[in-house]
Amino acid sequence: MYFTDRGIEELEERRGEDEVALAWVADRMRAFVDQNPAFEDAVERLATFLARDDADDD
């Protein structure tokens, strides 16, 4: 288990039943980067990963 799994597990426990728009997720990611600019690269990589997740399904 990676250290980050704890945060992922908390997200799933707290928000697992929620339905959200990707625009909301993008907004929250921007707010996070605004507050934590050192994580800009990691957030950018995650966003790219999520955006291209279905690219191999074609």
KEKETOR-378503 format. One record per atom (N, C-alpha, C, O): z, y, x; residue number from 1; residue in one letter. Coordinates in steps of 0.001 Angstrom, whole numbers. Layout:
{c3 = Z, c2 = Y, c1 = X, resi = NUM, resn = a} $
...
//
This chain:
{c3 = 0, c2 = -1174, c1 = 845, resi = 1, resn = m} $
{c3 = 0, c2 = 0, c1 = 0, resi = 1, resn = m} $
{c3 = 0, c2 = 1240, c1 = 892, resi = 1, resn = m} $
{c3 = 819, c2 = 1369, c1 = 1803, resi = 1, resn = m} $
{c3 = -916, c2 = 2129, c1 = 618, resi = 2, resn = y} $
{c3 = -957, c2 = 3393, c1 = 1331, resi = 2, resn = y} $
{c3 = 61, c2 = 4345, c1 = 727, resi = 2, resn = y} $
{c3 = 456, c2 = 4192, c1 = -428, resi = 2, resn = y} $
{c3 = 485, c2 = 5331, c1 = 1513, resi = 3, resn = f} $
{c3 = 1422, c2 = 6334, c1 = 1021, resi = 3, resn = f} $
{c3 = 843, c2 = 7041, c1 = -202, resi = 3, resn = f} $
{c3 = 1574, c2 = 7367, c1 = -1137, resi = 3, resn = f} $
{c3 = -483, c2 = 7281, c1 = -195, resi = 4, resn = t} $
{c3 = -1114, c2 = 7996, c1 = -1308, resi = 4, resn = t} $
{c3 = -1081, c2 = 7194, c1 = -2598, resi = 4, resn = t} $
{c3 = -1231, c2 = 7768, c1 = -3676, resi = 4, resn = t} $
{c3 = -892, c2 = 5900, c1 = -2518, resi = 5, resn = d} $
{c3 = -831, c2 = 5087, c1 = -3734, resi = 5, resn = d} $
{c3 = 298, c2 = 5532, c1 = -4656, resi = 5, resn = d} $
{c3 = 195, c2 = 5381, c1 = -5873, resi = 5, resn = d} $
{c3 = 1359, c2 = 6071, c1 = -4101, resi = 6, resn = r} $
{c3 = 2467, c2 = 6536, c1 = -4941, resi = 6, resn = r} $
{c3 = 2012, c2 = 7656, c1 = -5860, resi = 6, resn = r} $
{c3 = 2345, c2 = 7673, c1 = -7045, resi = 6, resn = r} $
{c3 = 1257, c2 = 8580, c1 = -5313, resi = 7, resn = g} $
{c3 = 735, c2 = 9666, c1 = -6129, resi = 7, resn = g} $
{c3 = -251, c2 = 9188, c1 = -7169, resi = 7, resn = g} $
{c3 = -266, c2 = 9677, c1 = -8298, resi = 7, resn = g} $
{c3 = -1076, c2 = 8225, c1 = -6782, resi = 8, resn = i} $
{c3 = -2043, c2 = 7653, c1 = -7719, resi = 8, resn = i} $
{c3 = -1309, c2 = 6921, c1 = -8835, resi = 8, resn = i} $
{c3 = -1682, c2 = 7031, c1 = -10003, resi = 8, resn = i} $
{c3 = -277, c2 = 6183, c1 = -8483, resi = 9, resn = e} $
{c3 = 518, c2 = 5479, c1 = -9494, resi = 9, resn = e} $
{c3 = 1208, c2 = 6462, c1 = -10431, resi = 9, resn = e} $
{c3 = 1273, c2 = 6225, c1 = -11637, resi = 9, resn = e} $
{c3 = 1724, c2 = 7567, c1 = -9889, resi = 10, resn = e} $
{c3 = 2359, c2 = 8571, c1 = -10745, resi = 10, resn = e} $
{c3 = 1340, c2 = 9180, c1 = -11695, resi = 10, resn = e} $
{c3 = 1629, c2 = 9376, c1 = -12875, resi = 10, resn = e} $
{c3 = 154, c2 = 9479, c1 = -11188, resi = 11, resn = l} $
{c3 = -912, c2 = 10019, c1 = -12032, resi = 11, resn = l} $
{c3 = -1232, c2 = 9060, c1 = -13172, resi = 11, resn = l} $
{c3 = -1347, c2 = 9466, c1 = -14328, resi = 11, resn = l} $
{c3 = -1373, c2 = 7797, c1 = -12834, resi = 12, resn = e} $
{c3 = -1689, c2 = 6797, c1 = -13857, resi = 12, resn = e} $
{c3 = -566, c2 = 6668, c1 = -14884, resi = 12, resn = e} $
{c3 = -828, c2 = 6557, c1 = -16082, resi = 12, resn = e} $
{c3 = 679, c2 = 6682, c1 = -14420, resi = 13, resn = e} $
{c3 = 1813, c2 = 6562, c1 = -15335, resi = 13, resn = e} $
{c3 = 1931, c2 = 7775, c1 = -16256, resi = 13, resn = e} $
{c3 = 2172, c2 = 7627, c1 = -17454, resi = 13, resn = e} $
{c3 = 1760, c2 = 8973, c1 = -15697, resi = 14, resn = r} $
{c3 = 1937, c2 = 10199, c1 = -16480, resi = 14, resn = r} $
{c3 = 725, c2 = 10550, c1 = -17324, resi = 14, resn = r} $
{c3 = 874, c2 = 11060, c1 = -18434, resi = 14, resn = r} $
{c3 = -472, c2 = 10287, c1 = -16816, resi = 15, resn = r} $
{c3 = -1694, c2 = 10754, c1 = -17481, resi = 15, resn = r} $
{c3 = -2644, c2 = 9628, c1 = -17846, resi = 15, resn = r} $
{c3 = -3759, c2 = 9891, c1 = -18295, resi = 15, resn = r} $
{c3 = -2236, c2 = 8391, c1 = -17666, resi = 16, resn = g} $
{c3 = -3118, c2 = 7249, c1 = -17861, resi = 16, resn = g} $
{c3 = -3726, c2 = 7134, c1 = -19249, resi = 16, resn = g} $
{c3 = -4819, c2 = 6591, c1 = -19408, resi = 16, resn = g} $
{c3 = -3033, c2 = 7635, c1 = -20238, resi = 17, resn = e} $
{c3 = -3536, c2 = 7568, c1 = -21610, resi = 17, resn = e} $
{c3 = -4325, c2 = 8813, c1 = -22012, resi = 17, resn = e} $
{c3 = -4963, c2 = 8835, c1 = -23065, resi = 17, resn = e} $
{c3 = -4281, c2 = 9852, c1 = -21168, resi = 18, resn = d} $
{c3 = -4971, c2 = 11108, c1 = -21480, resi = 18, resn = d} $
{c3 = -6481, c2 = 10960, c1 = -21342, resi = 18, resn = d} $
{c3 = -6974, c2 = 10187, c1 = -20521, resi = 18, resn = d} $
{c3 = -7193, c2 = 11708, c1 = -22153, resi = 19, resn = e} $
{c3 = -8632, c2 = 11847, c1 = -22003, resi = 19, resn = e} $
{c3 = -8880, c2 = 13285, c1 = -21593, resi = 19, resn = e} $
{c3 = -8458, c2 = 14216, c1 = -22279, resi = 19, resn = e} $
{c3 = -9573, c2 = 13466, c1 = -20462, resi = 20, resn = v} $
{c3 = -9822, c2 = 14813, c1 = -19951, resi = 20, resn = v} $
{c3 = -11300, c2 = 14956, c1 = -19609, resi = 20, resn = v} $
{c3 = -11995, c2 = 13975, c1 = -19340, resi = 20, resn = v} $
{c3 = -11753, c2 = 16184, c1 = -19626, resi = 21, resn = a} $
{c3 = -13120, c2 = 16486, c1 = -19220, resi = 21, resn = a} $
{c3 = -13165, c2 = 16603, c1 = -17702, resi = 21, resn = a} $
{c3 = -12185, c2 = 16997, c1 = -17070, resi = 21, resn = a} $
{c3 = -14292, c2 = 16262, c1 = -17137, resi = 22, resn = l} $
{c3 = -14437, c2 = 16405, c1 = -15690, resi = 22, resn = l} $
{c3 = -14343, c2 = 17866, c1 = -15265, resi = 22, resn = l} $
{c3 = -13953, c2 = 18158, c1 = -14135, resi = 22, resn = l} $
{c3 = -14694, c2 = 18780, c1 = -16156, resi = 23, resn = a} $
{c3 = -14535, c2 = 20205, c1 = -15854, resi = 23, resn = a} $
{c3 = -13061, c2 = 20538, c1 = -15624, resi = 23, resn = a} $
{c3 = -12737, c2 = 21353, c1 = -14760, resi = 23, resn = a} $
{c3 = -12160, c2 = 19908, c1 = -16400, resi = 24, resn = w} $
{c3 = -10728, c2 = 20114, c1 = -16211, resi = 24, resn = w} $
{c3 = -10297, c2 = 19584, c1 = -14838, resi = 24, resn = w} $
{c3 = -9535, c2 = 20238, c1 = -14126, resi = 24, resn = w} $
{c3 = -10790, c2 = 18398, c1 = -14476, resi = 25, resn = v} $
{c3 = -10450, c2 = 17810, c1 = -13174, resi = 25, resn = v} $
{c3 = -10948, c2 = 18723, c1 = -12056, resi = 25, resn = v} $
{c3 = -10218, c2 = 18986, c1 = -11101, resi = 25, resn = v} $
{c3 = -12170, c2 = 19202, c1 = -12167, resi = 26, resn = a} $
{c3 = -12733, c2 = 20094, c1 = -11151, resi = 26, resn = a} $
{c3 = -11891, c2 = 21363, c1 = -11026, resi = 26, resn = a} $
{c3 = -11641, c2 = 21838, c1 = -9918, resi = 26, resn = a} $
{c3 = -11461, c2 = 21903, c1 = -12146, resi = 27, resn = d} $
{c3 = -10628, c2 = 23104, c1 = -12133, resi = 27, resn = d} $
{c3 = -9301, c2 = 22841, c1 = -11441, resi = 27, resn = d} $
{c3 = -8835, c2 = 23666, c1 = -10655, resi = 27, resn = d} $
{c3 = -8694, c2 = 21705, c1 = -11727, resi = 28, resn = r} $
{c3 = -7416, c2 = 21351, c1 = -11091, resi = 28, resn = r} $
{c3 = -7597, c2 = 21132, c1 = -9593, resi = 28, resn = r} $
{c3 = -6727, c2 = 21492, c1 = -8800, resi = 28, resn = r} $
{c3 = -8733, c2 = 20538, c1 = -9203, resi = 29, resn = m} $
{c3 = -9005, c2 = 20328, c1 = -7779, resi = 29, resn = m} $
{c3 = -9179, c2 = 21674, c1 = -7071, resi = 29, resn = m} $
{c3 = -8700, c2 = 21850, c1 = -5951, resi = 29, resn = m} $
{c3 = -9861, c2 = 22623, c1 = -7718, resi = 30, resn = r} $
{c3 = -10015, c2 = 23962, c1 = -7128, resi = 30, resn = r} $
{c3 = -8656, c2 = 24643, c1 = -6981, resi = 30, resn = r} $
{c3 = -8375, c2 = 25261, c1 = -5954, resi = 30, resn = r} $
{c3 = -7825, c2 = 24532, c1 = -7994, resi = 31, resn = a} $
{c3 = -6491, c2 = 25136, c1 = -7931, resi = 31, resn = a} $
{c3 = -5675, c2 = 24519, c1 = -6804, resi = 31, resn = a} $
{c3 = -4950, c2 = 25224, c1 = -6101, resi = 31, resn = a} $
{c3 = -5789, c2 = 23213, c1 = -6630, resi = 32, resn = f} $
{c3 = -5069, c2 = 22541, c1 = -5549, resi = 32, resn = f} $
{c3 = -5526, c2 = 23057, c1 = -4193, resi = 32, resn = f} $
{c3 = -4699, c2 = 23333, c1 = -3324, resi = 32, resn = f} $
{c3 = -6847, c2 = 23189, c1 = -4002, resi = 33, resn = v} $
{c3 = -7367, c2 = 23675, c1 = -2725, resi = 33, resn = v} $
{c3 = -6948, c2 = 25125, c1 = -2491, resi = 33, resn = v} $
{c3 = -6653, c2 = 25511, c1 = -1359, resi = 33, resn = v} $
{c3 = -6922, c2 = 25927, c1 = -3552, resi = 34, resn = d} $
{c3 = -6457, c2 = 27310, c1 = -3411, resi = 34, resn = d} $
{c3 = -5023, c2 = 27354, c1 = -2884, resi = 34, resn = d} $
{c3 = -4682, c2 = 28209, c1 = -2066, resi = 34, resn = d} $
{c3 = -4192, c2 = 26435, c1 = -3354, resi = 35, resn = q} $
{c3 = -2789, c2 = 26390, c1 = -2935, resi = 35, resn = q} $
{c3 = -2593, c2 = 25651, c1 = -1620, resi = 35, resn = q} $
{c3 = -1602, c2 = 25870, c1 = -924, resi = 35, resn = q} $
{c3 = -3543, c2 = 24769, c1 = -1276, resi = 36, resn = n} $
{c3 = -3414, c2 = 23914, c1 = -92, resi = 36, resn = n} $
{c3 = -4742, c2 = 23872, c1 = 666, resi = 36, resn = n} $
{c3 = -5402, c2 = 22833, c1 = 689, resi = 36, resn = n} $
{c3 = -5141, c2 = 24979, c1 = 1283, resi = 37, resn = p} $
{c3 = -6460, c2 = 25032, c1 = 1922, resi = 37, resn = p} $
{c3 = -6659, c2 = 24000, c1 = 3032, resi = 37, resn = p} $
{c3 = -7800, c2 = 23671, c1 = 3359, resi = 37, resn = p} $
{c3 = -5601, c2 = 23493, c1 = 3606, resi = 38, resn = a} $
{c3 = -5736, c2 = 22485, c1 = 4659, resi = 38, resn = a} $
{c3 = -6346, c2 = 21190, c1 = 4130, resi = 38, resn = a} $
{c3 = -6863, c2 = 20389, c1 = 4908, resi = 38, resn = a} $
{c3 = -6291, c2 = 20980, c1 = 2820, resi = 39, resn = f} $
{c3 = -6824, c2 = 19762, c1 = 2214, resi = 39, resn = f} $
{c3 = -8234, c2 = 19936, c1 = 1649, resi = 39, resn = f} $
{c3 = -8732, c2 = 19060, c1 = 942, resi = 39, resn = f} $
{c3 = -8872, c2 = 21057, c1 = 1958, resi = 40, resn = e} $
{c3 = -10200, c2 = 21340, c1 = 1416, resi = 40, resn = e} $
{c3 = -11196, c2 = 20222, c1 = 1728, resi = 40, resn = e} $
{c3 = -11941, c2 = 19798, c1 = 844, resi = 40, resn = e} $
{c3 = -11219, c2 = 19745, c1 = 2963, resi = 41, resn = d} $
{c3 = -12172, c2 = 18680, c1 = 3331, resi = 41, resn = d} $
{c3 = -11918, c2 = 17397, c1 = 2558, resi = 41, resn = d} $
{c3 = -12859, c2 = 16763, c1 = 2080, resi = 41, resn = d} $
{c3 = -10661, c2 = 17011, c1 = 2432, resi = 42, resn = a} $
{c3 = -10333, c2 = 15778, c1 = 1707, resi = 42, resn = a} $
{c3 = -10713, c2 = 15885, c1 = 238, resi = 42, resn = a} $
{c3 = -11250, c2 = 14937, c1 = -335, resi = 42, resn = a} $
{c3 = -10441, c2 = 17028, c1 = -374, resi = 43, resn = v} $
{c3 = -10781, c2 = 17217, c1 = -1784, resi = 43, resn = v} $
{c3 = -12301, c2 = 17217, c1 = -1953, resi = 43, resn = v} $
{c3 = -12823, c2 = 16645, c1 = -2910, resi = 43, resn = v} $
{c3 = -12999, c2 = 17851, c1 = -1032, resi = 44, resn = e} $
{c3 = -14467, c2 = 17859, c1 = -1082, resi = 44, resn = e} $
{c3 = -15019, c2 = 16437, c1 = -985, resi = 44, resn = e} $
{c3 = -15945, c2 = 16079, c1 = -1713, resi = 44, resn = e} $
{c3 = -14457, c2 = 15633, c1 = -97, resi = 45, resn = r} $
{c3 = -14903, c2 = 14241, c1 = 38, resi = 45, resn = r} $
{c3 = -14619, c2 = 13434, c1 = -1219, resi = 45, resn = r} $
{c3 = -15449, c2 = 12634, c1 = -1649, resi = 45, resn = r} $
{c3 = -13451, c2 = 13643, c1 = -1807, resi = 46, resn = l} $
{c3 = -13119, c2 = 12941, c1 = -3052, resi = 46, resn = l} $
{c3 = -14081, c2 = 13354, c1 = -4164, resi = 46, resn = l} $
{c3 = -14579, c2 = 12499, c1 = -4897, resi = 46, resn = l} $
{c3 = -14346, c2 = 14642, c1 = -4296, resi = 47, resn = a} $
{c3 = -15254, c2 = 15120, c1 = -5331, resi = 47, resn = a} $
{c3 = -16647, c2 = 14521, c1 = -5150, resi = 47, resn = a} $
{c3 = -17276, c2 = 14103, c1 = -6122, resi = 47, resn = a} $
{c3 = -17126, c2 = 14479, c1 = -3919, resi = 48, resn = t} $
{c3 = -18441, c2 = 13894, c1 = -3639, resi = 48, resn = t} $
{c3 = -18441, c2 = 12407, c1 = -3959, resi = 48, resn = t} $
{c3 = -19399, c2 = 11898, c1 = -4541, resi = 48, resn = t} $
{c3 = -17381, c2 = 11709, c1 = -3587, resi = 49, resn = f} $
{c3 = -17259, c2 = 10288, c1 = -3887, resi = 49, resn = f} $
{c3 = -17313, c2 = 10037, c1 = -5390, resi = 49, resn = f} $
{c3 = -18021, c2 = 9142, c1 = -5853, resi = 49, resn = f} $
{c3 = -16560, c2 = 10833, c1 = -6148, resi = 50, resn = l} $
{c3 = -16544, c2 = 10664, c1 = -7601, resi = 50, resn = l} $
{c3 = -17891, c2 = 11028, c1 = -8220, resi = 50, resn = l} $
{c3 = -18337, c2 = 10370, c1 = -9160, resi = 50, resn = l} $
{c3 = -18534, c2 = 12058, c1 = -7710, resi = 51, resn = a} $
{c3 = -19817, c2 = 12490, c1 = -8250, resi = 51, resn = a} $
{c3 = -20902, c2 = 11448, c1 = -8037, resi = 51, resn = a} $
{c3 = -21807, c2 = 11310, c1 = -8859, resi = 51, resn = a} $
{c3 = -20814, c2 = 10722, c1 = -6942, resi = 52, resn = r} $
{c3 = -21866, c2 = 9764, c1 = -6595, resi = 52, resn = r} $
{c3 = -21468, c2 = 8321, c1 = -6888, resi = 52, resn = r} $
{c3 = -22162, c2 = 7396, c1 = -6463, resi = 52, resn = r} $
{c3 = -20393, c2 = 8115, c1 = -7588, resi = 53, resn = d} $
{c3 = -19861, c2 = 6771, c1 = -7834, resi = 53, resn = d} $
{c3 = -20877, c2 = 5836, c1 = -8487, resi = 53, resn = d} $
{c3 = -20883, c2 = 4641, c1 = -8191, resi = 53, resn = d} $
{c3 = -21726, c2 = 6346, c1 = -9359, resi = 54, resn = d} $
{c3 = -22675, c2 = 5485, c1 = -10051, resi = 54, resn = d} $
{c3 = -24042, c2 = 5452, c1 = -9370, resi = 54, resn = d} $
{c3 = -24979, c2 = 4876, c1 = -9922, resi = 54, resn = d} $
{c3 = -24181, c2 = 6042, c1 = -8209, resi = 55, resn = a} $
{c3 = -25478, c2 = 6114, c1 = -7525, resi = 55, resn = a} $
{c3 = -26018, c2 = 4728, c1 = -7179, resi = 55, resn = a} $
{c3 = -27233, c2 = 4527, c1 = -7175, resi = 55, resn = a} $
{c3 = -25141, c2 = 3775, c1 = -6891, resi = 56, resn = d} $
{c3 = -25593, c2 = 2429, c1 = -6530, resi = 56, resn = d} $
{c3 = -25976, c2 = 1578, c1 = -7733, resi = 56, resn = d} $
{c3 = -26548, c2 = 501, c1 = -7566, resi = 56, resn = d} $
{c3 = -25673, c2 = 2040, c1 = -8938, resi = 57, resn = d} $
{c3 = -25962, c2 = 1268, c1 = -10144, resi = 57, resn = d} $
{c3 = -27421, c2 = 1320, c1 = -10554, resi = 57, resn = d} $
{c3 = -27853, c2 = 541, c1 = -11404, resi = 57, resn = d} $
{c3 = -28204, c2 = 2245, c1 = -9953, resi = 58, resn = d} $
{c3 = -29603, c2 = 2411, c1 = -10351, resi = 58, resn = d} $
{c3 = -30487, c2 = 1298, c1 = -9888, resi = 58, resn = d} $
{c3 = -31688, c2 = 1312, c1 = -10155, resi = 58, resn = d} $
//
